[in-house]
């Protein structure tokens, strides 16, 4: 991986770890702060809301900043927030620190994706974005378990120190390796300034609105199942508790592979990559449902589900980049919010499936239904884009107009 992309990926690893690591140290935080575990769990909710609401706003307010300066400033906010969290004397201060920290998350991830695309040739942009998204994979597979271990051994405050130290290292890497000459969000390709109104116009595009809805549904499908993996494996697959931890690593390895495959598929043709990723997710969910009661098949299906579930991220982000040329980082930041909305929707759908009496076994089928809706919308969007470019020559002619048709579809 090129060093600039590595620096950005590690930054995403930091913000991703900060979001998910709380789940592993809730008992320690609950006991030390003298609050209930559900109340401590609201620290996760507060962070997620900050990402969802604050990301697009911060991105818009910093549109005139150079990309590198913005990345370093956001990492500075992230570091400050984690220092405050580590020193927080009470629950209220800690919640405030979490929300403050979250304001850097959505914009940092969006700008990192945008910068990765700017530094890459057109036919490698999705793969570059997949390398950045790898930070979120490693946050779940490595960052959160390591942070949980540190918190359990040395106290929950040590977890925030661990995240802070890593963030300082990432800032140094960004300062050293990320190029300085990068357009600000409020400049077009010619370097001319774009007004606030011109940037906001990007959200009036039906293709962008539909792409974000597809993100919510597809990501919701992933979280409908992934939120309830432990009961699926223990109650349906009858795995012992220690085996569940190993299987979650299998799921994480699959997610890393899927992230790269999703980027590769979207490099050639963005919409085709989106469709392939969603079709693979639909098939994986049905296979997982069928295999769930049988241990060896379900372990294999879990790996496939991890790969298919995370292949959608670079494909969907590449689609956003393709339809939001006027304000790419702003649109990417809004799509990060869409991913978070999908997380919440998925957790609710899975819980509703169980509460309605269908049982945890049927959760993957609910996820498959959400995926089917997302895939149907993607097919409609793909059909419309092909119709819009139908006046252009066939793609195999290799002309500049064929390249335009390829981008449009």
BATORMAR-442653 format. One line per 8 residues: their letters; for each residue z, x, y of N, C-alpha, C. Coordinates in pm, whole numbers. Atoms other than C-alpha are relative to their C-alpha. Layout:
BEGIN
A	Z:X:Y:Z:X:Y:Z:X:Y ~ ... $
This chain:
BEGIN
XXXXXXXX	0:84:-119:0:0:0:0:88:125 ~ -1:-78:-123:-90:141:346:135:-9:69 ~ -133:-4:-60:219:244:540:24:-109:106 ~ -25:110:-94:170:-9:826:32:-132:-72 ~ -27:123:76:155:-294:572:133:9:-73 ~ -129:-18:65:452:-149:385:115:-28:97 ~ -104:22:-101:657:-148:706:17:-149:28 ~ -6:143:-28:568:-511:775:55:-77:-119 $
XXXXXXXX	-50:67:120:632:-617:416:151:16:-13 ~ -145:-23:8:979:-459:424:74:-81:106 ~ -60:86:-100:1051:-647:747:11:-143:-49 ~ -2:134:59:958:-973:575:104:-6:-112 ~ -105:-7:103:1180:-864:284:138:-21:62 ~ -130:13:-68:1470:-838:530:28:-145:39 ~ -26:136:-47:1428:-1182:686:7:-97:-118 ~ -7:85:118:1363:-1336:345:133:13:-72 $
XXXXXXXX	-130:-22:63:1677:-1179:199:111:-69:78 ~ -102:64:-83:1886:-1302:492:5:-150:-22 ~ 5:145:19:1770:-1657:423:63:-41:-133 ~ -38:48:133:1842:-1673:49:129:62:-54 ~ -113:-72:59:2131:-1430:-6:130:-79:11 ~ -122:77:-20:2394:-1677:120:39:-76:-127 ~ -28:81:118:2361:-1884:-198:86:74:-101 ~ -74:-77:100:2506:-1601:-409:142:32:39 $
XXXXXXXX	-135:-37:-44:2818:-1545:-198:74:-119:62 ~ -67:119:-55:2914:-1905:-110:148:-8:-38 ~ -144:9:32:3244:-1895:-306:85:96:82 ~ -76:-100:-78:3357:-1576:-131:12:-43:146 ~ -3:43:-140:3265:-1712:213:88:-123:16 ~ -81:121:-5:3424:-2049:141:149:33:-1 ~ -141:-34:12:3755:-1893:38:50:76:123 ~ -44:-83:-112:3770:-1640:322:5:-77:131 $
XXXXXXXX	7:76:-125:3674:-1885:598:78:-131:-7 ~ -81:121:21:3889:-2166:453:-80:-128:26 ~ 83:121:-8:3605:-2419:433:-47:-33:-142 ~ 48:40:132:3464:-2614:139:-134:67:-28 ~ 129:-59:38:3165:-2484:-56:-117:-77:61 ~ 109:73:-68:2942:-2770:73:-11:35:148 ~ 3:-39:-142:3043:-2677:428:-60:140:15 ~ 58:-135:-3:2964:-2312:360:-150:-7:-27 $
XXXXXXXX	142:16:30:2631:-2428:216:-83:-40:120 ~ 73:38:-122:2540:-2566:558:-50:122:76 ~ 51:-123:-62:2492:-2203:665:-144:25:-42 ~ 139:-9:45:2172:-2214:458:-85:-102:75 ~ 72:106:-71:2070:-2545:618:-23:37:146 ~ 12:-38:-140:2138:-2416:969:-107:106:21 ~ 103:-105:-9:1922:-2110:909:-139:-61:-18 ~ 131:61:27:1638:-2319:764:-48:-84:118 $
XXXXXXXX	38:81:-116:1643:-2558:1061:-41:89:117 ~ 37:-94:-106:1635:-2262:1299:-139:56:-20 ~ 135:-50:31:1328:-2125:1123:-104:-107:28 ~ 98:108:-11:1154:-2463:1116:-28:-37:145 ~ 17:45:-139:1215:-2559:1478:-26:117:95 ~ 8:-110:-95:1254:-2223:1648:-124:86:-11 ~ 114:-88:21:961:-2037:1494:-117:-26:93 ~ 114:27:-89:673:-2211:1676:34:14:148 $
XXXXXXXX	-39:-9:-141:869:-2226:2002:7:146:44 ~ -10:-142:-34:952:-1855:2002:-138:64:3 ~ 135:-56:4:594:-1771:1906:-77:-36:127 ~ 69:45:-120:463:-1974:2198:53:71:125 ~ -61:-62:-118:709:-1826:2449:-31:150:10 ~ 27:-145:1:619:-1470:2346:-148:30:-17 ~ 144:-14:27:243:-1525:2333:-64:116:76 ~ 61:-105:-80:170:-1268:2606:51:140:-37 $
XXXXXXXX	-54:-130:40:367:-990:2438:-98:70:-94 ~ 79:-73:99:189:-715:2251:64:-22:-136 ~ -50:31:133:221:-763:1877:108:98:-46 ~ -98:-98:45:409:-439:1812:132:-16:73 ~ -123:20:-78:657:-494:2096:74:-124:-47 ~ -62:123:47:717:-845:1970:69:21:-135 ~ -60:-26:130:779:-729:1613:132:77:13 ~ -121:-80:-19:1034:-472:1730:110:-82:67 $
XXXXXXXX	-99:84:-68:1206:-722:1962:61:-102:-96 ~ -49:98:97:1231:-981:1687:94:66:-101 ~ -89:-71:91:1380:-724:1453:132:35:69 ~ -122:-23:-75:1628:-642:1728:89:-123:2 ~ -75:127:6:1733:-1009:1744:61:-17:-139 ~ -46:14:138:1761:-1012:1365:120:91:-27 ~ -109:-96:20:1982:-701:1364:126:-47:73 ~ -115:47:-78:2206:-837:1640:67:-120:-66 $
XXXXXXXX	-55:118:65:2248:-1168:1461:79:33:-125 ~ -72:-38:121:2350:-1002:1137:126:79:29 ~ -122:-70:-41:2597:-774:1314:107:-101:41 ~ -95:104:-41:2759:-1080:1475:53:-74:-123 ~ -43:69:121:2767:-1251:1135:102:83:-78 ~ -92:-88:73:2937:-951:975:138:5:65 ~ -127:-9:-73:3206:-954:1246:59:-137:34 ~ -41:135:-40:3239:-1334:1279:144:-29:-41 $
XXXXXXXX	-140:27:33:3607:-1433:1303:23:-137:-63 ~ -19:135:52:3550:-1795:1200:-135:-61:-38 ~ 121:66:50:3301:-2041:1054:-96:-35:114 ~ 86:39:-112:3171:-2164:1392:-82:116:52 ~ 72:-119:-47:3081:-1813:1507:-106:42:-101 ~ 95:-38:105:2916:-1743:1174:-122:-93:1 ~ 112:94:-7:2706:-2060:1198:-89:32:119 ~ 78:-37:-118:2600:-1964:1551:-82:125:-24 $
XXXXXXXX	72:-124:30:2506:-1616:1429:-117:-26:-93 ~ 108:32:93:2300:-1763:1145:-118:-66:72 ~ 107:68:-74:2105:-1994:1377:-71:99:92 ~ 59:-101:-88:2051:-1709:1626:-91:94:-78 ~ 81:-89:84:1926:-1481:1348:-129:-67:-43 ~ 116:72:53:1689:-1749:1218:-113:-11:101 ~ 104:12:-103:1503:-1760:1551:-104:111:-11 ~ 95:-110:16:1341:-1430:1459:-88:-16:-123 $
XXXXXXXX	61:5:133:1235:-1533:1108:-146:-48:2 ~ 134:59:7:934:-1763:1154:-103:79:78 ~ 94:-75:-82:773:-1566:1434:-28:137:-59 ~ 22:-131:59:826:-1231:1264:-97:-9:-117 ~ 89:14:116:664:-1350:941:-142:-32:44 ~ 133:39:-46:375:-1512:1127:-73:117:65 ~ 63:-114:-68:308:-1208:1347:-32:111:-100 ~ 27:-101:103:337:-975:1047:-128:-35:-77 $
XXXXXXXX	123:44:67:70:-1181:866:-122:22:90 ~ 112:-12:-94:-149:-1184:1177:-39:147:19 ~ 27:-142:-20:-116:-809:1235:-66:60:-125 ~ 61:-49:124:-195:-741:868:-147:-39:-7 ~ 139:44:0:-512:-946:905:-82:78:101 ~ 70:-74:-105:-607:-767:1229:-33:142:-46 ~ 19:-138:44:-574:-429:1057:-91:10:-122 ~ 78:1:124:-792:-534:761:-141:-51:24 $
XXXXXXXX	136:56:-10:-1165:-595:714:0:-147:-41 ~ 1:145:26:-1266:-964:693:11:-37:-147 ~ -2:36:142:-1311:-956:314:127:49:-71 ~ -126:-47:58:-962:-808:261:121:-62:69 ~ -110:54:-78:-753:-1018:499:100:-78:-86 ~ -92:77:85:-611:-1254:235:85:92:-87 ~ -76:-96:80:-510:-958:16:106:69:85 ~ -98:-62:-90:-340:-794:316:116:-96:27 $
XXXXXXXX	-105:99:-24:-151:-1116:387:85:-19:-125 ~ -76:10:125:-52:-1133:20:100:115:-12 ~ -91:-114:4:100:-785:51:120:-24:90 ~ -112:33:-87:312:-909:342:89:-104:-67 ~ -77:105:69:416:-1220:145:80:56:-116 ~ -75:-64:107:531:-983:-128:145:24:40 ~ -137:-17:-48:838:-927:90:89:-116:-38 ~ -78:116:40:950:-1283:16:27:1:-151 $
XXXXXXXX	-21:-13:144:898:-1223:-358:116:94:-30 ~ -104:-99:25:1113:-912:-351:136:-45:55 ~ -126:53:-52:1374:-1092:-140:72:-83:-106 ~ -59:83:105:1427:-1335:-428:34:81:-124 ~ -17:-75:125:1390:-1084:-712:102:113:15 ~ -86:-117:-20:1579:-788:-560:103:-19:112 ~ -86:7:-117:1721:-858:-216:122:-88:-19 ~ -112:93:18:1932:-1160:-303:97:47:-109 $
XXXXXXXX	-96:-49:101:2078:-1022:-632:81:120:46 ~ -74:-118:-49:2167:-690:-468:103:-42:104 ~ -93:49:-102:2322:-868:-169:116:-77:-61 ~ -107:75:68:2517:-1097:-402:99:97:-66 ~ -87:-98:65:2651:-801:-599:88:70:103 ~ -78:-68:-105:2757:-621:-280:108:-92:54 ~ -97:95:-54:2926:-935:-148:115:-27:-96 ~ -104:25:99:3115:-993:-471:92:120:-18 $
XXXXXXXX	-79:-122:20:3231:-632:-494:78:43:125 ~ -58:-55:-123:3308:-552:-130:27:-105:107 ~ -23:106:-98:3338:-888:43:-131:-47:63 ~ 125:57:-49:3076:-1119:195:-51:67:126 ~ 43:-67:-123:3073:-928:525:-87:123:-32 ~ 77:-118:39:2938:-623:342:-146:-38:-28 ~ 137:44:24:2630:-828:250:-80:3:130 ~ 69:-3:-129:2543:-866:618:-20:142:50 $
XXXXXXXX	17:-141:-34:2600:-493:670:-120:57:-75 ~ 113:-45:83:2356:-424:386:-133:-45:59 ~ 123:53:-60:2092:-649:546:-29:70:133 ~ 16:-64:-130:2152:-489:887:-53:142:-14 ~ 45:-138:20:2111:-132:760:-146:3:-40 ~ 139:4:44:1788:-223:587:-92:-40:115 ~ 81:43:-114:1660:-396:902:-21:113:99 ~ 15:-116:-89:1727:-84:1111:-106:96:-56 $
XXXXXXXX	101:-86:63:1524:120:861:-139:-58:19 ~ 130:65:-18:1240:-134:882:-50:15:143 ~ 39:-16:-141:1242:-115:1263:-56:139:25 ~ 49:-137:-17:1200:262:1246:-139:16:-62 ~ 131:-9:65:908:224:1004:-108:-71:82 ~ 96:74:-85:739:-37:1227:-34:82:123 ~ 22:-82:-118:784:186:1530:-93:118:-30 ~ 77:-120:32:629:482:1350:-142:-31:-48 $
XXXXXXXX	127:17:71:343:329:1152:-88:-115:48 ~ 83:111:-44:227:1:1307:-73:39:128 ~ 77:-41:-119:-55:63:1562:46:-71:126 ~ -40:59:-128:19:3:1929:-107:-92:58 ~ 108:74:-65:-322:-130:2031:-34:-123:-84 ~ 25:127:66:-312:-490:1908:2:-110:105 ~ 7:107:-97:-410:-801:2101:128:-82:-1 ~ -108:97:-5:-138:-1032:2222:-54:-134:-46 $
XXXXXXXX	43:133:46:-145:-1392:2101:-76:-75:109 ~ 63:73:-110:-258:-1508:2447:-131:64:44 ~ 129:-59:-31:-575:-1298:2437:-99:-34:-110 ~ 103:22:100:-901:-1376:2265:-56:135:-44 ~ 55:-124:55:-1115:-1120:2083:-55:93:108 ~ 51:-82:-110:-1258:-1002:2415:111:51:91 ~ -113:-44:-80:-909:-940:2551:28:-88:120 ~ -22:90:-112:-926:-1232:2795:120:-91:-27 $
XXXXXXXX	-123:79:15:-607:-1432:2857:-32:-146:-31 ~ 9:141:33:-565:-1777:2708:121:-72:58 ~ -110:75:-59:-357:-2038:2885:84:-66:-110 ~ -87:69:92:-66:-2217:2723:-68:-124:-56 ~ 68:122:44:-271:-2536:2710:-110:33:-101 ~ 107:-38:93:-560:-2356:2539:57:36:-137 ~ -61:-34:128:-326:-2221:2272:48:-124:-73 ~ -52:121:63:-168:-2561:2209:-112:-90:-51 $
XXXXXXXX	113:82:45:-513:-2717:2168:-30:21:-148 ~ 30:-29:141:-528:-2554:1825:58:-109:-91 ~ -64:102:83:-295:-2827:1695:-72:-134:5 ~ 78:123:-4:-545:-3095:1790:-110:-2:-106 ~ 104:-8:102:-781:-2976:1518:45:-70:-127 ~ -35:72:122:-783:-3214:1224:10:90:-120 ~ -3:-91:114:-853:-2929:983:133:76:-7 ~ -129:-69:0:-534:-2750:1093:111:-96:-41 $
XXXXXXXX	-101:99:35:-323:-3065:1070:-1:-28:-150 ~ 11:27:143:-455:-3136:721:45:121:-82 ~ -41:-122:71:-403:-2773:615:152:11:-5 ~ -146:-7:-2:-38:-2790:721:62:-106:-89 ~ -49:103:91:13:-3119:536:-14:46:-146 ~ 20:-53:135:-131:-2956:225:105:106:-32 ~ -106:-99:19:114:-2668:272:132:-66:-37 ~ -126:70:27:409:-2909:282:1:-54:-143 $
XXXXXXXX	6:61:132:294:-3088:-34:-2:105:-112 ~ 10:-103:104:199:-2777:-234:130:78:-13 ~ -128:-71:6:514:-2586:-141:110:-92:-50 ~ -97:97:50:714:-2901:-202:-6:-11:-151 ~ 15:5:145:574:-2914:-554:67:118:-68 ~ -63:-120:57:687:-2557:-619:151:-14:0 ~ -145:8:-12:1040:-2623:-493:59:-120:-74 ~ -48:110:82:1067:-2956:-674:46:51:-134 $
XXXXXXXX	-33:-56:131:1071:-2756:-996:93:121:10 ~ -77:-126:-4:1211:-2416:-891:146:-24:38 ~ -138:30:-37:1524:-2574:-738:83:-36:-123 ~ -73:49:118:1616:-2715:-1079:-34:80:-126 ~ 33:-82:116:1511:-2426:-1302:120:22:-92 ~ -118:-26:84:1867:-2355:-1421:30:-117:-93 ~ -23:111:94:1932:-2707:-1558:-117:-25:-94 ~ 115:16:89:1578:-2722:-1696:10:96:-119 $
XXXXXXXX	-8:-100:106:1633:-2403:-1892:121:-21:-89 ~ -123:15:79:1990:-2478:-2002:6:-134:-73 ~ -20:133:58:1986:-2854:-2063:-120:-46:-83 ~ 120:42:73:1625:-2899:-2180:-43:108:-99 ~ 40:-109:88:1541:-2556:-2323:112:54:-86 ~ -119:-43:76:1898:-2496:-2452:15:152:-4 ~ -25:-143:-13:1905:-2137:-2331:146:23:37 ~ -135:-38:-40:2244:-1967:-2301:-1:48:145 $
XXXXXXXX	-10:-35:-141:2368:-1892:-1950:-51:141:30 ~ 52:-134:-30:2302:-1513:-1971:-152:8:-8 ~ 145:-3:15:1944:-1580:-2083:-69:-58:123 ~ 61:62:-119:1881:-1794:-1775:-24:105:108 ~ 18:-106:-98:1936:-1492:-1551:-120:88:-30 ~ 116:-80:40:1681:-1292:-1749:-129:-76:25 ~ 120:82:-17:1433:-1580:-1738:-37:-15:148 ~ 30:7:-143:1466:-1603:-1360:-69:128:48 $
XXXXXXXX	72:-125:-30:1357:-1238:-1346:-145:-12:-47 ~ 135:25:50:1057:-1336:-1561:-78:-85:100 ~ 61:84:-102:983:-1607:-1307:-37:82:124 ~ 25:-84:-117:1011:-1350:-1027:-116:95:-21 ~ 113:-88:31:772:-1109:-1198:-131:-77:6 ~ 118:85:-8:523:-1392:-1237:-38:-30:143 ~ 28:31:-142:557:-1474:-867:-67:117:71 ~ 63:-118:-60:467:-1116:-771:-147:8:-40 $
XXXXXXXX	137:-3:49:156:-1125:-988:-84:-110:66 ~ 73:112:-59:55:-1467:-856:-30:21:147 ~ 22:-28:-142:95:-1353:-497:-126:83:20 ~ 118:-84:-12:-167:-1082:-547:-126:-73:-44 ~ 117:73:48:-401:-1305:-748:-45:-104:103 ~ 35:97:-104:-385:-1571:-476:-73:64:116 ~ 68:-71:-108:-481:-1317:-213:-139:43:-38 ~ 132:-41:48:-770:-1183:-422:-96:-119:-3 $
XXXXXXXX	86:118:10:-904:-1534:-483:-45:-47:137 ~ 33:48:-134:-893:-1618:-112:-85:100:79 ~ 82:-99:-71:-1066:-1293:-7:-148:-38:0 ~ 142:32:14:-1404:-1409:-135:-36:-126:75 ~ 25:128:-65:-1384:-1768:-14:134:-70:14 ~ -135:49:-24:-1071:-1912:148:23:-135:-67 ~ -21:133:56:-1117:-2277:47:-5:3:-152 ~ 4:-11:145:-1214:-2181:-306:132:56:-52 $
XXXXXXXX	-129:-56:39:-897:-1974:-325:111:-104:4 ~ -99:107:-11:-688:-2270:-205:-12:-96:-119 ~ 23:94:110:-845:-2499:-466:40:59:-135 ~ -34:-65:128:-807:-2250:-752:151:11:-14 ~ -146:-15:5:-441:-2185:-663:68:-133:-31 ~ -64:130:22:-356:-2555:-653:-33:-56:-138 ~ 35:43:135:-547:-2632:-973:85:75:-103 ~ -84:-79:90:-358:-2349:-1144:144:-49:1 $
XXXXXXXX	-137:51:-11:-27:-2485:-1012:14:-132:-77 ~ -4:129:71:-107:-2834:-1144:4:22:-151 ~ 3:-28:144:-193:-2697:-1489:132:62:-46 ~ -124:-69:38:118:-2474:-1494:116:-98:-9 ~ -110:97:0:349:-2765:-1411:-7:-91:-123 ~ 16:85:119:207:-2984:-1687:36:78:-126 ~ -32:-84:115:231:-2696:-1935:151:23:-10 ~ -145:-23:-1:591:-2626:-1830:75:-125:-48 $
XXXXXXXX	-63:126:45:682:-2994:-1879:-12:-13:-152 ~ 22:15:143:529:-2995:-2227:78:103:-80 ~ -63:-109:75:685:-2661:-2328:151:6:19 ~ -140:-14:-39:1031:-2714:-2174:100:-6:-116 ~ -101:6:108:1216:-2812:-2498:-11:115:-100 ~ 25:-105:99:1078:-2511:-2689:15:136:67 ~ -44:-117:-75:1228:-2176:-2596:-111:102:28 ~ 102:-103:-24:946:-1923:-2646:-115:-54:86 $
XXXXXXXX	106:54:-88:669:-2149:-2505:48:-25:142 ~ -48:27:-135:889:-2247:-2212:18:129:80 ~ -13:-129:-69:958:-1879:-2129:-137:46:50 ~ 136:-36:-42:583:-1813:-2123:-46:-91:113 ~ 41:97:-103:524:-2132:-1919:70:29:132 ~ -73:-33:-122:792:-2022:-1671:-68:114:74 ~ 73:-112:-61:605:-1696:-1610:-128:-51:66 ~ 124:55:-54:280:-1889:-1559:29:-84:125 $
XXXXXXXX	-38:80:-116:454:-2132:-1323:33:88:120 ~ -31:-92:-110:590:-1841:-1116:-126:57:61 ~ 125:-57:-51:242:-1689:-1089:-79:-104:78 ~ 78:104:-67:71:-2017:-1000:69:-48:128 ~ -73:51:-116:346:-2129:-761:-9:91:122 ~ 4:-93:-113:331:-1816:-549:-142:42:37 ~ 139:-30:-38:-47:-1782:-556:-46:-86:117 ~ 43:91:-107:-66:-2069:-306:33:56:139 $
XXXXXXXX	-45:-44:-132:111:-1878:-24:-108:77:75 ~ 105:-71:-76:-157:-1620:73:-125:-85:19 ~ 119:84:-15:-433:-1875:9:16:-99:114 ~ -22:98:-106:-278:-2137:238:9:68:137 ~ -9:-71:-128:-197:-1882:510:-138:50:44 ~ 136:-41:-34:-552:-1747:493:-81:-118:53 ~ 68:120:-49:-679:-2103:540:41:-30:144 ~ -48:22:-137:-462:-2144:850:-65:99:95 $
XXXXXXXX	61:-102:-83:-595:-1816:988:-147:-32:26 ~ 142:29:-12:-952:-1934:926:-29:-115:98 ~ 27:118:-84:-915:-2262:1119:72:6:135 ~ -78:-7:-124:-690:-2142:1405:-28:130:74 ~ 38:-126:-63:-883:-1856:1565:54:12:142 ~ -44:-6:-140:-766:-1950:1918:146:43:13 ~ -143:-35:-7:-393:-1905:1840:51:23:-141 ~ -33:-19:142:-354:-1757:1491:148:16:-29 $
XXXXXXXX	-142:-20:28:7:-1639:1513:80:-128:22 ~ -67:126:-26:118:-1970:1663:-20:-95:-118 ~ 28:88:114:-54:-2162:1382:69:50:-126 ~ -68:-55:117:84:-1925:1117:150:-27:6 ~ -142:29:-17:433:-1971:1260:29:-147:-31 ~ -17:142:31:393:-2349:1246:-12:-24:-149 ~ 15:16:144:280:-2313:886:121:54:-76 ~ -127:-44:58:596:-2115:808:100:-116:4 $
XXXXXXXX	-84:119:-9:779:-2425:933:-41:-102:-106 ~ 49:93:103:558:-2632:702:49:42:-138 ~ -54:-48:127:663:-2412:410:147:-39:-15 ~ -142:36:6:1029:-2473:498:19:-150:-18 ~ -5:144:23:968:-2847:522:-32:-33:-145 ~ 32:18:141:808:-2825:180:117:33:-90 ~ -119:-36:77:1119:-2650:48:99:-116:-5 ~ -93:112:-7:1336:-2935:169:-52:-123:-73 $
XXXXXXXX	60:114:69:1095:-3202:46:8:17:-151 ~ -2:-24:143:1076:-3040:-297:139:-18:-59 ~ -137:15:50:1453:-3017:-341:39:-148:-6 ~ -31:144:-3:1482:-3386:-242:-74:-75:-110 ~ 79:68:103:1201:-3498:-476:58:25:-140 ~ -59:-30:130:1357:-3318:-771:130:-75:-21 ~ -127:71:10:1699:-3466:-698:-21:-150:-16 ~ 29:144:11:1551:-3815:-652:-48:-35:-140 $
XXXXXXXX	48:24:137:1375:-3787:-988:117:-11:-98 ~ -117:2:88:1705:-3712:-1159:87:-122:29 ~ -88:112:-38:1904:-3975:-964:-58:-135:-39 ~ 63:126:40:1650:-4245:-1051:5:-23:-150 ~ -20:18:143:1730:-4191:-1417:-106:61:-89 ~ 105:-59:83:1422:-4001:-1530:47:127:-71 ~ -54:-120:63:1623:-3687:-1606:-69:126:50 ~ 51:-128:-48:1568:-3320:-1529:-129:38:-71 $
XXXXXXXX	123:-32:75:1297:-3298:-1798:-125:-42:76 ~ 117:54:-67:1062:-3506:-1580:-27:60:138 ~ 18:-60:-134:1103:-3296:-1264:-135:69:15 ~ 133:-62:-15:788:-3086:-1333:-113:-103:16 ~ 104:102:-15:586:-3410:-1362:-2:-55:143 ~ -5:40:-140:706:-3519:-1017:-69:105:87 ~ 66:-109:-73:597:-3179:-889:-151:-4:-22 ~ 143:10:29:261:-3224:-1062:-66:-111:81 $
XXXXXXXX	53:110:-80:215:-3555:-880:-22:45:145 ~ 15:-52:-136:276:-3386:-542:-117:98:8 ~ 111:-95:3:32:-3111:-640:-134:-72:-6 ~ 123:78:11:-229:-3370:-734:-43:-55:136 ~ 31:50:-134:-207:-3524:-386:-52:113:88 ~ 44:-114:-79:-235:-3180:-224:-140:45:-41 ~ 132:-42:49:-534:-3092:-444:-108:-99:43 ~ 96:101:-44:-707:-3421:-361:-34:17:148 $
XXXXXXXX	24:-23:-142:-664:-3354:12:-82:128:22 ~ 75:-125:-12:-793:-2998:-34:-146:-20:-39 ~ 138:29:41:-1101:-3125:-218:-74:-76:110 ~ 62:75:-110:-1168:-3370:65:-32:92:117 ~ 22:-93:-110:-1130:-3093:323:-115:96:-34 ~ 108:-89:43:-1358:-2863:122:-135:-71:6 ~ 125:76:-3:-1622:-3135:86:-48:-19:143 ~ 37:19:-140:-1614:-3200:459:-52:130:62 $
XXXXXXXX	43:-129:-57:-1644:-2829:546:-138:38:-52 ~ 133:-30:53:-1945:-2793:314:-105:-90:65 ~ 94:91:-67:-2106:-3097:475:-31:49:140 ~ 19:-48:-137:-2051:-2948:821:-92:121:5 ~ 82:-121:1:-2230:-2627:715:-128:-19:-82 ~ 114:26:87:-2505:-2799:513:-134:36:64 ~ 126:-33:-67:-2769:-2723:778:-31:149:-7 ~ 20:-144:5:-2723:-2350:718:-72:38:-130 $
XXXXXXXX	70:-45:120:-2931:-2151:463:98:21:-115 ~ -86:-25:116:-2794:-2101:107:73:134:13 ~ -83:-119:-14:-2519:-1840:74:-66:124:-58 ~ 56:-118:65:-2720:-1615:-154:-104:73:84 ~ 99:-68:-83:-2964:-1535:126:59:122:70 ~ -64:-120:-52:-2708:-1291:262:-20:22:149 ~ 22:-15:-144:-2792:-1353:628:131:-18:75 ~ -118:21:-83:-2549:-1368:917:40:-146:-2 $
XXXXXXXX	-32:141:5:-2578:-1747:906:64:-36:-133 ~ -64:23:129:-2488:-1736:538:147:42:4 ~ -137:-42:-16:-2175:-1542:629:80:-107:74 ~ -66:106:-75:-2092:-1815:878:30:-120:-89 ~ -21:112:93:-2138:-2080:610:114:31:-97 ~ -107:-41:93:-1912:-1885:376:136:-16:66 ~ -127:13:-71:-1638:-1874:638:36:-147:18 ~ -27:141:-26:-1674:-2242:716:47:-72:-124 $
X	-39:69:123:-1639:-2343:352:117:66:-70 $
